[in-house]
């Protein structure tokens, strides 16, 4: 009788504990990132009196994900509050940022930094400092051009079947905006919008921002209008550089890659490999520092974006029958990737760093940013400048410690995987 009673108690305990065990194994659903970023001004100190011109204001910013931008608000009893976009540190990293204040008027000011992360969470607990700009400082010429952020259309080459379209963007406070030399109303915060009527075919709009010192920045926007709809055709702007030997198409290799151990992009590459978006070579290696071709990059991007391969035929003569043809076609149709002026695509050409920045920006419909350059070796004269700036500001690609971007350098397999992996986060 005693044994039956003990067995009953043990059985009851097991039954009662079973639901708790099952519940404990369930994982809670992931929560969206709602944690706001934080920033602070490190120079000048609160209460400082300054007599230099320009005043370089510096600070730091942190976030559990990635700081997308830091703005500096300058308030004074005698002038309207102004908000300026700060410049990130090396590689577009806002963990250290700066703002160059040229020709500040004498007076007392309250400076407040405001950080925003990539999910648009904005800093809540703002920290401000008060400074005094002394009289008698000598004015210097303002040589910094104003920036332009194109909000809509989201890309510099846009196609539509609507006869009217509203161009939207933002520039720095106080700047004037002209579209095809016609002045456009700019709101106090720098936002501007202008509705245009399109003619069939290509419509070119030159958007120019001019500051009070006469500095200007401009970009050209091409809008193609077709009442009957269309299938986009290649509209290239780049000049290809032929590789000496085309790189082979990788074949799937299970498991890990021995040549990735300790590599800076190891985790990013393995994330893509585990999802089946990228693979290694038959010898079991990944070769992360090898150049990547335009065909290889198209294949990885197409898989990562969930775009179905095409069974159609390409209009590029050098792409017909190529292993990457089925991946390139849908990307070309969506305007994500383009061919070259001679009518070729160059699937076996090494893809450049500036090209992967432009392609990923188009794929994510990120608006190009045109203004003061982040890097010393790429400015507004480069065709990919706006795409590089926006990709860097989103943390998708980085520059080098010496302050360069090296836009014409071939992108490595690691760099290509990194920019795609970051775009999926």
TORKOL-4160 file (C-alpha; in steps of 0.2 Angstrom, whole numbers, padded with zeros to 4 digits, m for minus):
425
<pt num="1" X="0000" Y="0000" Z="0000"/>
<pt num="2" X="0014" Y="0012" Z="0005"/>
<pt num="3" X="0023" Y="0009" Z="m0012"/>
<pt num="4" X="0007" Y="0012" Z="m0022"/>
<pt num="5" X="0005" Y="0029" Z="m0012"/>
<pt num="6" X="0022" Y="0034" Z="m0016"/>
<pt num="7" X="0020" Y="0030" Z="m0035"/>
<pt num="8" X="0004" Y="0040" Z="m0035"/>
<pt num="9" X="0012" Y="0055" Z="m0028"/>
<pt num="10" X="0027" Y="0054" Z="m0040"/>
<pt num="11" X="0015" Y="0052" Z="m0055"/>
<pt num="12" X="0005" Y="0067" Z="m0049"/>
<pt num="13" X="0020" Y="0078" Z="m0047"/>
<pt num="14" X="0026" Y="0073" Z="m0064"/>
<pt num="15" X="0009" Y="0077" Z="m0072"/>
<pt num="16" X="0008" Y="0094" Z="m0063"/>
<pt num="17" X="0025" Y="0099" Z="m0068"/>
<pt num="18" X="0023" Y="0095" Z="m0086"/>
<pt num="19" X="0014" Y="0110" Z="m0092"/>
<pt num="20" X="0026" Y="0121" Z="m0083"/>
<pt num="21" X="0041" Y="0113" Z="m0091"/>
<pt num="22" X="0033" Y="0115" Z="m0108"/>
<pt num="23" X="0029" Y="0134" Z="m0105"/>
<pt num="24" X="0047" Y="0137" Z="m0099"/>
<pt num="25" X="0053" Y="0130" Z="m0116"/>
<pt num="26" X="0043" Y="0142" Z="m0126"/>
<pt num="27" X="0053" Y="0158" Z="m0132"/>
<pt num="28" X="0044" Y="0174" Z="m0131"/>
<pt num="29" X="0041" Y="0183" Z="m0147"/>
<pt num="30" X="0055" Y="0196" Z="m0152"/>
<pt num="31" X="0051" Y="0214" Z="m0147"/>
<pt num="32" X="0054" Y="0228" Z="m0160"/>
<pt num="33" X="0068" Y="0240" Z="m0156"/>
<pt num="34" X="0060" Y="0254" Z="m0146"/>
<pt num="35" X="0076" Y="0259" Z="m0136"/>
<pt num="36" X="0080" Y="0277" Z="m0141"/>
<pt num="37" X="0098" Y="0282" Z="m0144"/>
<pt num="38" X="0108" Y="0295" Z="m0133"/>
<pt num="39" X="0120" Y="0309" Z="m0138"/>
<pt num="40" X="0130" Y="0322" Z="m0129"/>
<pt num="41" X="0141" Y="0337" Z="m0133"/>
<pt num="42" X="0159" Y="0334" Z="m0128"/>
<pt num="43" X="0165" Y="0351" Z="m0134"/>
<pt num="44" X="0163" Y="0365" Z="m0129"/>
<pt num="45" X="0159" Y="0363" Z="m0110"/>
<pt num="46" X="0143" Y="0370" Z="m0102"/>
<pt num="47" X="0146" Y="0389" Z="m0098"/>
<pt num="48" X="0160" Y="0391" Z="m0109"/>
<pt num="49" X="0164" Y="0408" Z="m0117"/>
<pt num="50" X="0171" Y="0406" Z="m0135"/>
<pt num="51" X="0180" Y="0418" Z="m0146"/>
<pt num="52" X="0186" Y="0407" Z="m0161"/>
<pt num="53" X="0179" Y="0406" Z="m0178"/>
<pt num="54" X="0173" Y="0394" Z="m0184"/>
<pt num="55" X="0168" Y="0385" Z="m0168"/>
<pt num="56" X="0169" Y="0366" Z="m0170"/>
<pt num="57" X="0157" Y="0357" Z="m0159"/>
<pt num="58" X="0160" Y="0339" Z="m0156"/>
<pt num="59" X="0150" Y="0325" Z="m0147"/>
<pt num="60" X="0147" Y="0307" Z="m0145"/>
<pt num="61" X="0131" Y="0296" Z="m0148"/>
<pt num="62" X="0127" Y="0278" Z="m0143"/>
<pt num="63" X="0112" Y="0266" Z="m0147"/>
<pt num="64" X="0109" Y="0247" Z="m0145"/>
<pt num="65" X="0108" Y="0246" Z="m0164"/>
<pt num="66" X="0115" Y="0260" Z="m0175"/>
<pt num="67" X="0114" Y="0279" Z="m0174"/>
<pt num="68" X="0107" Y="0285" Z="m0191"/>
<pt num="69" X="0109" Y="0304" Z="m0188"/>
<pt num="70" X="0113" Y="0317" Z="m0175"/>
<pt num="71" X="0106" Y="0335" Z="m0177"/>
<pt num="72" X="0111" Y="0350" Z="m0167"/>
<pt num="73" X="0099" Y="0362" Z="m0162"/>
<pt num="74" X="0105" Y="0380" Z="m0159"/>
<pt num="75" X="0093" Y="0392" Z="m0149"/>
<pt num="76" X="0095" Y="0410" Z="m0144"/>
<pt num="77" X="0083" Y="0423" Z="m0137"/>
<pt num="78" X="0087" Y="0435" Z="m0151"/>
<pt num="79" X="0086" Y="0423" Z="m0166"/>
<pt num="80" X="0074" Y="0408" Z="m0172"/>
<pt num="81" X="0080" Y="0391" Z="m0167"/>
<pt num="82" X="0090" Y="0382" Z="m0180"/>
<pt num="83" X="0093" Y="0364" Z="m0183"/>
<pt num="84" X="0108" Y="0357" Z="m0192"/>
<pt num="85" X="0113" Y="0340" Z="m0198"/>
<pt num="86" X="0130" Y="0335" Z="m0190"/>
<pt num="87" X="0144" Y="0326" Z="m0198"/>
<pt num="88" X="0148" Y="0308" Z="m0193"/>
<pt num="89" X="0166" Y="0302" Z="m0189"/>
<pt num="90" X="0177" Y="0290" Z="m0200"/>
<pt num="91" X="0166" Y="0278" Z="m0210"/>
<pt num="92" X="0150" Y="0287" Z="m0206"/>
<pt num="93" X="0150" Y="0282" Z="m0188"/>
<pt num="94" X="0140" Y="0294" Z="m0177"/>
<pt num="95" X="0148" Y="0287" Z="m0161"/>
<pt num="96" X="0159" Y="0303" Z="m0164"/>
<pt num="97" X="0151" Y="0317" Z="m0173"/>
<pt num="98" X="0155" Y="0336" Z="m0176"/>
<pt num="99" X="0147" Y="0352" Z="m0183"/>
<pt num="100" X="0157" Y="0367" Z="m0189"/>
<pt num="101" X="0148" Y="0383" Z="m0185"/>
<pt num="102" X="0155" Y="0397" Z="m0196"/>
<pt num="103" X="0153" Y="0415" Z="m0192"/>
<pt num="104" X="0142" Y="0414" Z="m0176"/>
<pt num="105" X="0134" Y="0430" Z="m0170"/>
<pt num="106" X="0139" Y="0436" Z="m0153"/>
<pt num="107" X="0127" Y="0431" Z="m0140"/>
<pt num="108" X="0121" Y="0417" Z="m0128"/>
<pt num="109" X="0116" Y="0401" Z="m0135"/>
<pt num="110" X="0108" Y="0384" Z="m0130"/>
<pt num="111" X="0115" Y="0369" Z="m0139"/>
<pt num="112" X="0106" Y="0353" Z="m0139"/>
<pt num="113" X="0111" Y="0337" Z="m0149"/>
<pt num="114" X="0097" Y="0325" Z="m0155"/>
<pt num="115" X="0101" Y="0307" Z="m0160"/>
<pt num="116" X="0090" Y="0296" Z="m0171"/>
<pt num="117" X="0093" Y="0278" Z="m0174"/>
<pt num="118" X="0090" Y="0268" Z="m0190"/>
<pt num="119" X="0072" Y="0263" Z="m0184"/>
<pt num="120" X="0068" Y="0281" Z="m0182"/>
<pt num="121" X="0068" Y="0281" Z="m0163"/>
<pt num="122" X="0073" Y="0298" Z="m0157"/>
<pt num="123" X="0082" Y="0303" Z="m0142"/>
<pt num="124" X="0070" Y="0307" Z="m0127"/>
<pt num="125" X="0081" Y="0313" Z="m0113"/>
<pt num="126" X="0090" Y="0328" Z="m0121"/>
<pt num="127" X="0105" Y="0336" Z="m0114"/>
<pt num="128" X="0109" Y="0354" Z="m0117"/>
<pt num="129" X="0123" Y="0366" Z="m0114"/>
<pt num="130" X="0124" Y="0385" Z="m0113"/>
<pt num="131" X="0138" Y="0394" Z="m0121"/>
<pt num="132" X="0143" Y="0413" Z="m0125"/>
<pt num="133" X="0150" Y="0419" Z="m0141"/>
<pt num="134" X="0160" Y="0434" Z="m0137"/>
<pt num="135" X="0160" Y="0450" Z="m0148"/>
<pt num="136" X="0174" Y="0455" Z="m0159"/>
<pt num="137" X="0178" Y="0439" Z="m0168"/>
<pt num="138" X="0183" Y="0441" Z="m0186"/>
<pt num="139" X="0171" Y="0434" Z="m0199"/>
<pt num="140" X="0178" Y="0422" Z="m0212"/>
<pt num="141" X="0171" Y="0417" Z="m0229"/>
<pt num="142" X="0159" Y="0402" Z="m0227"/>
<pt num="143" X="0165" Y="0389" Z="m0240"/>
<pt num="144" X="0154" Y="0374" Z="m0234"/>
<pt num="145" X="0141" Y="0370" Z="m0247"/>
<pt num="146" X="0123" Y="0366" Z="m0241"/>
<pt num="147" X="0117" Y="0348" Z="m0241"/>
<pt num="148" X="0102" Y="0341" Z="m0251"/>
<pt num="149" X="0093" Y="0325" Z="m0245"/>
<pt num="150" X="0081" Y="0319" Z="m0259"/>
<pt num="151" X="0065" Y="0311" Z="m0250"/>
<pt num="152" X="0055" Y="0308" Z="m0265"/>
<pt num="153" X="0058" Y="0301" Z="m0278"/>
<pt num="154" X="0069" Y="0290" Z="m0268"/>
<pt num="155" X="0082" Y="0287" Z="m0282"/>
<pt num="156" X="0090" Y="0299" Z="m0295"/>
<pt num="157" X="0083" Y="0289" Z="m0309"/>
<pt num="158" X="0064" Y="0286" Z="m0307"/>
<pt num="159" X="0051" Y="0278" Z="m0318"/>
<pt num="160" X="0032" Y="0282" Z="m0317"/>
<pt num="161" X="0016" Y="0280" Z="m0326"/>
<pt num="162" X="0008" Y="0296" Z="m0317"/>
<pt num="163" X="0009" Y="0312" Z="m0327"/>
<pt num="164" X="0011" Y="0323" Z="m0311"/>
<pt num="165" X="0024" Y="0320" Z="m0297"/>
<pt num="166" X="0029" Y="0329" Z="m0281"/>
<pt num="167" X="0048" Y="0331" Z="m0278"/>
<pt num="168" X="0052" Y="0332" Z="m0260"/>
<pt num="169" X="0068" Y="0335" Z="m0251"/>
<pt num="170" X="0077" Y="0343" Z="m0237"/>
<pt num="171" X="0092" Y="0355" Z="m0236"/>
<pt num="172" X="0100" Y="0365" Z="m0222"/>
<pt num="173" X="0091" Y="0379" Z="m0213"/>
<pt num="174" X="0091" Y="0396" Z="m0222"/>
<pt num="175" X="0096" Y="0389" Z="m0239"/>
<pt num="176" X="0087" Y="0393" Z="m0255"/>
<pt num="177" X="0081" Y="0379" Z="m0267"/>
<pt num="178" X="0079" Y="0380" Z="m0286"/>
<pt num="179" X="0072" Y="0367" Z="m0297"/>
<pt num="180" X="0077" Y="0370" Z="m0315"/>
<pt num="181" X="0082" Y="0388" Z="m0309"/>
<pt num="182" X="0064" Y="0391" Z="m0303"/>
<pt num="183" X="0064" Y="0396" Z="m0284"/>
<pt num="184" X="0055" Y="0384" Z="m0273"/>
<pt num="185" X="0047" Y="0388" Z="m0256"/>
<pt num="186" X="0058" Y="0381" Z="m0242"/>
<pt num="187" X="0050" Y="0378" Z="m0224"/>
<pt num="188" X="0059" Y="0384" Z="m0209"/>
<pt num="189" X="0066" Y="0367" Z="m0205"/>
<pt num="190" X="0073" Y="0365" Z="m0223"/>
<pt num="191" X="0059" Y="0354" Z="m0230"/>
<pt num="192" X="0054" Y="0358" Z="m0248"/>
<pt num="193" X="0041" Y="0351" Z="m0260"/>
<pt num="194" X="0037" Y="0355" Z="m0278"/>
<pt num="195" X="0024" Y="0347" Z="m0290"/>
<pt num="196" X="0030" Y="0345" Z="m0308"/>
<pt num="197" X="0020" Y="0340" Z="m0324"/>
<pt num="198" X="0029" Y="0327" Z="m0334"/>
<pt num="199" X="0031" Y="0325" Z="m0353"/>
<pt num="200" X="0032" Y="0307" Z="m0360"/>
<pt num="201" X="0049" Y="0301" Z="m0360"/>
<pt num="202" X="0064" Y="0307" Z="m0350"/>
<pt num="203" X="0062" Y="0323" Z="m0339"/>
<pt num="204" X="0077" Y="0330" Z="m0331"/>
<pt num="205" X="0076" Y="0341" Z="m0316"/>
<pt num="206" X="0092" Y="0350" Z="m0308"/>
<pt num="207" X="0089" Y="0353" Z="m0290"/>
<pt num="208" X="0101" Y="0366" Z="m0282"/>
<pt num="209" X="0103" Y="0372" Z="m0265"/>
<pt num="210" X="0111" Y="0389" Z="m0261"/>
<pt num="211" X="0116" Y="0396" Z="m0244"/>
<pt num="212" X="0117" Y="0414" Z="m0239"/>
<pt num="213" X="0136" Y="0414" Z="m0242"/>
<pt num="214" X="0133" Y="0409" Z="m0260"/>
<pt num="215" X="0139" Y="0391" Z="m0259"/>
<pt num="216" X="0129" Y="0379" Z="m0269"/>
<pt num="217" X="0126" Y="0360" Z="m0271"/>
<pt num="218" X="0116" Y="0352" Z="m0285"/>
<pt num="219" X="0110" Y="0335" Z="m0291"/>
<pt num="220" X="0101" Y="0330" Z="m0307"/>
<pt num="221" X="0085" Y="0320" Z="m0306"/>
<pt num="222" X="0079" Y="0310" Z="m0321"/>
<pt num="223" X="0061" Y="0305" Z="m0321"/>
<pt num="224" X="0055" Y="0294" Z="m0335"/>
<pt num="225" X="0036" Y="0295" Z="m0339"/>
<pt num="226" X="0026" Y="0282" Z="m0349"/>
<pt num="227" X="0007" Y="0282" Z="m0350"/>
<pt num="228" X="0007" Y="0264" Z="m0355"/>
<pt num="229" X="0019" Y="0257" Z="m0343"/>
<pt num="230" X="0036" Y="0250" Z="m0347"/>
<pt num="231" X="0049" Y="0237" Z="m0344"/>
<pt num="232" X="0064" Y="0247" Z="m0338"/>
<pt num="233" X="0080" Y="0246" Z="m0349"/>
<pt num="234" X="0098" Y="0248" Z="m0344"/>
<pt num="235" X="0103" Y="0266" Z="m0341"/>
<pt num="236" X="0121" Y="0264" Z="m0336"/>
<pt num="237" X="0133" Y="0278" Z="m0330"/>
<pt num="238" X="0148" Y="0268" Z="m0325"/>
<pt num="239" X="0164" Y="0263" Z="m0335"/>
<pt num="240" X="0169" Y="0245" Z="m0333"/>
<pt num="241" X="0186" Y="0238" Z="m0328"/>
<pt num="242" X="0189" Y="0221" Z="m0336"/>
<pt num="243" X="0196" Y="0208" Z="m0324"/>
<pt num="244" X="0211" Y="0198" Z="m0329"/>
<pt num="245" X="0203" Y="0181" Z="m0326"/>
<pt num="246" X="0184" Y="0179" Z="m0322"/>
<pt num="247" X="0181" Y="0172" Z="m0305"/>
<pt num="248" X="0172" Y="0155" Z="m0304"/>
<pt num="249" X="0154" Y="0153" Z="m0298"/>
<pt num="250" X="0155" Y="0146" Z="m0281"/>
<pt num="251" X="0147" Y="0130" Z="m0277"/>
<pt num="252" X="0138" Y="0126" Z="m0261"/>
<pt num="253" X="0149" Y="0120" Z="m0247"/>
<pt num="254" X="0141" Y="0114" Z="m0230"/>
<pt num="255" X="0147" Y="0118" Z="m0213"/>
<pt num="256" X="0160" Y="0131" Z="m0209"/>
<pt num="257" X="0174" Y="0139" Z="m0219"/>
<pt num="258" X="0192" Y="0137" Z="m0211"/>
<pt num="259" X="0198" Y="0153" Z="m0220"/>
<pt num="260" X="0185" Y="0163" Z="m0211"/>
<pt num="261" X="0191" Y="0160" Z="m0193"/>
<pt num="262" X="0195" Y="0177" Z="m0185"/>
<pt num="263" X="0190" Y="0187" Z="m0201"/>
<pt num="264" X="0181" Y="0204" Z="m0197"/>
<pt num="265" X="0166" Y="0198" Z="m0208"/>
<pt num="266" X="0165" Y="0180" Z="m0201"/>
<pt num="267" X="0148" Y="0182" Z="m0192"/>
<pt num="268" X="0140" Y="0192" Z="m0207"/>
<pt num="269" X="0146" Y="0179" Z="m0220"/>
<pt num="270" X="0140" Y="0164" Z="m0209"/>
<pt num="271" X="0123" Y="0172" Z="m0207"/>
<pt num="272" X="0121" Y="0173" Z="m0225"/>
<pt num="273" X="0128" Y="0155" Z="m0228"/>
<pt num="274" X="0116" Y="0148" Z="m0215"/>
<pt num="275" X="0101" Y="0156" Z="m0224"/>
<pt num="276" X="0107" Y="0148" Z="m0240"/>
<pt num="277" X="0111" Y="0165" Z="m0249"/>
<pt num="278" X="0130" Y="0163" Z="m0251"/>
<pt num="279" X="0141" Y="0148" Z="m0253"/>
<pt num="280" X="0159" Y="0143" Z="m0253"/>
<pt num="281" X="0171" Y="0134" Z="m0265"/>
<pt num="282" X="0173" Y="0116" Z="m0269"/>
<pt num="283" X="0189" Y="0115" Z="m0258"/>
<pt num="284" X="0179" Y="0120" Z="m0243"/>
<pt num="285" X="0185" Y="0138" Z="m0242"/>
<pt num="286" X="0176" Y="0155" Z="m0244"/>
<pt num="287" X="0190" Y="0166" Z="m0250"/>
<pt num="288" X="0183" Y="0182" Z="m0241"/>
<pt num="289" X="0196" Y="0193" Z="m0248"/>
<pt num="290" X="0194" Y="0188" Z="m0266"/>
<pt num="291" X="0186" Y="0200" Z="m0278"/>
<pt num="292" X="0167" Y="0197" Z="m0281"/>
<pt num="293" X="0160" Y="0199" Z="m0299"/>
<pt num="294" X="0145" Y="0208" Z="m0304"/>
<pt num="295" X="0136" Y="0191" Z="m0308"/>
<pt num="296" X="0140" Y="0184" Z="m0291"/>
<pt num="297" X="0134" Y="0200" Z="m0282"/>
<pt num="298" X="0118" Y="0199" Z="m0292"/>
<pt num="299" X="0115" Y="0181" Z="m0287"/>
<pt num="300" X="0118" Y="0184" Z="m0268"/>
<pt num="301" X="0107" Y="0200" Z="m0268"/>
<pt num="302" X="0093" Y="0192" Z="m0278"/>
<pt num="303" X="0092" Y="0177" Z="m0266"/>
<pt num="304" X="0094" Y="0189" Z="m0250"/>
<pt num="305" X="0079" Y="0200" Z="m0256"/>
<pt num="306" X="0068" Y="0185" Z="m0260"/>
<pt num="307" X="0067" Y="0189" Z="m0279"/>
<pt num="308" X="0062" Y="0175" Z="m0290"/>
<pt num="309" X="0075" Y="0171" Z="m0304"/>
<pt num="310" X="0069" Y="0174" Z="m0321"/>
<pt num="311" X="0068" Y="0161" Z="m0335"/>
<pt num="312" X="0068" Y="0175" Z="m0348"/>
<pt num="313" X="0081" Y="0180" Z="m0360"/>
<pt num="314" X="0092" Y="0195" Z="m0357"/>
<pt num="315" X="0095" Y="0210" Z="m0368"/>
<pt num="316" X="0113" Y="0210" Z="m0364"/>
<pt num="317" X="0123" Y="0200" Z="m0377"/>
<pt num="318" X="0137" Y="0195" Z="m0364"/>
<pt num="319" X="0124" Y="0189" Z="m0352"/>
<pt num="320" X="0115" Y="0176" Z="m0363"/>
<pt num="321" X="0118" Y="0159" Z="m0357"/>
<pt num="322" X="0128" Y="0165" Z="m0342"/>
<pt num="323" X="0125" Y="0156" Z="m0325"/>
<pt num="324" X="0120" Y="0173" Z="m0317"/>
<pt num="325" X="0108" Y="0178" Z="m0331"/>
<pt num="326" X="0092" Y="0172" Z="m0321"/>
<pt num="327" X="0097" Y="0183" Z="m0306"/>
<pt num="328" X="0102" Y="0198" Z="m0316"/>
<pt num="329" X="0086" Y="0200" Z="m0326"/>
<pt num="330" X="0074" Y="0204" Z="m0312"/>
<pt num="331" X="0086" Y="0216" Z="m0304"/>
<pt num="332" X="0088" Y="0225" Z="m0320"/>
<pt num="333" X="0069" Y="0226" Z="m0322"/>
<pt num="334" X="0067" Y="0233" Z="m0305"/>
<pt num="335" X="0081" Y="0247" Z="m0309"/>
<pt num="336" X="0092" Y="0240" Z="m0295"/>
<pt num="337" X="0107" Y="0236" Z="m0306"/>
<pt num="338" X="0112" Y="0243" Z="m0323"/>
<pt num="339" X="0122" Y="0239" Z="m0338"/>
<pt num="340" X="0136" Y="0249" Z="m0347"/>
<pt num="341" X="0135" Y="0262" Z="m0361"/>
<pt num="342" X="0141" Y="0249" Z="m0374"/>
<pt num="343" X="0126" Y="0238" Z="m0371"/>
<pt num="344" X="0135" Y="0225" Z="m0361"/>
<pt num="345" X="0132" Y="0220" Z="m0343"/>
<pt num="346" X="0149" Y="0213" Z="m0338"/>
<pt num="347" X="0144" Y="0198" Z="m0327"/>
<pt num="348" X="0162" Y="0193" Z="m0325"/>
<pt num="349" X="0169" Y="0210" Z="m0321"/>
<pt num="350" X="0175" Y="0214" Z="m0304"/>
<pt num="351" X="0162" Y="0225" Z="m0295"/>
<pt num="352" X="0168" Y="0241" Z="m0287"/>
<pt num="353" X="0164" Y="0247" Z="m0269"/>
<pt num="354" X="0155" Y="0262" Z="m0276"/>
<pt num="355" X="0144" Y="0251" Z="m0287"/>
<pt num="356" X="0138" Y="0239" Z="m0272"/>
<pt num="357" X="0134" Y="0255" Z="m0262"/>
<pt num="358" X="0123" Y="0262" Z="m0276"/>
<pt num="359" X="0115" Y="0245" Z="m0280"/>
<pt num="360" X="0110" Y="0242" Z="m0261"/>
<pt num="361" X="0104" Y="0260" Z="m0260"/>
<pt num="362" X="0093" Y="0257" Z="m0275"/>
<pt num="363" X="0087" Y="0240" Z="m0269"/>
<pt num="364" X="0082" Y="0248" Z="m0252"/>
<pt num="365" X="0075" Y="0264" Z="m0260"/>
<pt num="366" X="0086" Y="0274" Z="m0249"/>
<pt num="367" X="0086" Y="0293" Z="m0254"/>
<pt num="368" X="0103" Y="0299" Z="m0260"/>
<pt num="369" X="0112" Y="0312" Z="m0249"/>
<pt num="370" X="0121" Y="0326" Z="m0257"/>
<pt num="371" X="0131" Y="0339" Z="m0247"/>
<pt num="372" X="0148" Y="0340" Z="m0238"/>
<pt num="373" X="0158" Y="0324" Z="m0242"/>
<pt num="374" X="0161" Y="0312" Z="m0228"/>
<pt num="375" X="0177" Y="0305" Z="m0237"/>
<pt num="376" X="0192" Y="0314" Z="m0244"/>
<pt num="377" X="0192" Y="0304" Z="m0261"/>
<pt num="378" X="0174" Y="0305" Z="m0266"/>
<pt num="379" X="0164" Y="0321" Z="m0269"/>
<pt num="380" X="0148" Y="0327" Z="m0278"/>
<pt num="381" X="0157" Y="0325" Z="m0295"/>
<pt num="382" X="0157" Y="0306" Z="m0293"/>
<pt num="383" X="0141" Y="0298" Z="m0300"/>
<pt num="384" X="0139" Y="0287" Z="m0285"/>
<pt num="385" X="0142" Y="0300" Z="m0272"/>
<pt num="386" X="0124" Y="0302" Z="m0265"/>
<pt num="387" X="0122" Y="0283" Z="m0265"/>
<pt num="388" X="0138" Y="0281" Z="m0255"/>
<pt num="389" X="0134" Y="0294" Z="m0243"/>
<pt num="390" X="0116" Y="0287" Z="m0239"/>
<pt num="391" X="0123" Y="0269" Z="m0238"/>
<pt num="392" X="0137" Y="0275" Z="m0226"/>
<pt num="393" X="0124" Y="0285" Z="m0215"/>
<pt num="394" X="0113" Y="0269" Z="m0213"/>
<pt num="395" X="0128" Y="0259" Z="m0208"/>
<pt num="396" X="0128" Y="0247" Z="m0223"/>
<pt num="397" X="0146" Y="0250" Z="m0228"/>
<pt num="398" X="0161" Y="0259" Z="m0220"/>
<pt num="399" X="0176" Y="0268" Z="m0226"/>
<pt num="400" X="0194" Y="0266" Z="m0221"/>
<pt num="401" X="0203" Y="0273" Z="m0205"/>
<pt num="402" X="0212" Y="0286" Z="m0216"/>
<pt num="403" X="0196" Y="0294" Z="m0220"/>
<pt num="404" X="0195" Y="0287" Z="m0238"/>
<pt num="405" X="0181" Y="0277" Z="m0246"/>
<pt num="406" X="0191" Y="0271" Z="m0261"/>
<pt num="407" X="0176" Y="0270" Z="m0272"/>
<pt num="408" X="0185" Y="0262" Z="m0288"/>
<pt num="409" X="0193" Y="0248" Z="m0278"/>
<pt num="410" X="0186" Y="0231" Z="m0282"/>
<pt num="411" X="0174" Y="0225" Z="m0268"/>
<pt num="412" X="0179" Y="0209" Z="m0259"/>
<pt num="413" X="0167" Y="0194" Z="m0256"/>
<pt num="414" X="0168" Y="0199" Z="m0238"/>
<pt num="415" X="0163" Y="0217" Z="m0241"/>
<pt num="416" X="0149" Y="0211" Z="m0253"/>
<pt num="417" X="0142" Y="0199" Z="m0240"/>
<pt num="418" X="0143" Y="0212" Z="m0226"/>
<pt num="419" X="0133" Y="0226" Z="m0235"/>
<pt num="420" X="0119" Y="0213" Z="m0240"/>
<pt num="421" X="0119" Y="0206" Z="m0222"/>
<pt num="422" X="0118" Y="0223" Z="m0214"/>
<pt num="423" X="0103" Y="0228" Z="m0226"/>
<pt num="424" X="0093" Y="0213" Z="m0219"/>
<pt num="425" X="0095" Y="0217" Z="m0201"/>
